[in-house]
């Protein structure tokens, strides 16, 4: 018996691809602090294209861009197109344009976010619960460099990567203006994946991820930050509760874009499951699988790669 599905991106019912071995770290242009403290940051996030262009001009590093372009001279640059609470975030688009101008790489701005997530400033469980999806034609057979304004948990870049792969493209690198601590190691490490499988049992973890519309159940597609978040919950019962809390808080905050009317009943189902006999059965199943559990926390891989 598994808990009811947490609402999520329906695209995650599709097959997802694990991270390849030795996927490179995200290339940041500046720090997260410098990005957030830039005087034009709020305006750029809210849809001011001129503010976004000036912010990128101030913080992007041409030398880093040229080095990245030298590694992948035929790559297409694709920005994360995100709808924020107060407008479209134009920083990724202007970052892609800047890379195209500096390095001569093609910028493809026709791929857009097709779901509303409002992830900026939110915690890890909210980001795991509300996942962006993308639409737009992919250039098959081409290498792609994905860019965003900031990488935190890596979910937006990761979901865009899945869209590119499904369209026949190949994602070879990622770059952002700013980054959160430890977030540039975006690809799931072997150590963390093994730790997840030991703690939760790979079959049960697959079912849990699939039920919650996370990468179609493919644990290998999780980002390093997402995987650590789930691991450190210490049980999938707790992880389910955290996702439920994130959903309920968003619903209470009156964000109807995140909750189509046909799905509001599922919110009530999540609450009722917390005290139901089905939950007790799920807990019993988890305890039976606990023979594979271990108490060591995932080691920090930020400085080991």
Buried (B, 14 or more C-beta within 10 A) or exposed (E): EBBBBBBBBEBBEEEBBBBEEEBBBBBBBBBBEBBEEBEBBEBBBBBBBEBBBBBBEBBBBEEBBEEBBEEBEEBBBBBBBBBBEEEBBBBBBBBBBBBBEBBEBBBBBEBBBBBBBBBBEBBBBBBBBBBBBBEBEBBEEBBBBBBBBBBBBBBBBBBBBBBBBBBEBBBBBBBBBBBBEEBBBBBBBEEBBEBBBBBBBBEBBBBBBBBBBBBBBBBBBBBBBBBBBBBEBBBBBEBBBBBBBBBBBBBEEEBEEBBEEEEEEBBEEBEEBEEBEEBEEBBEBBEEBEEEBEEEEBEEBEEEE
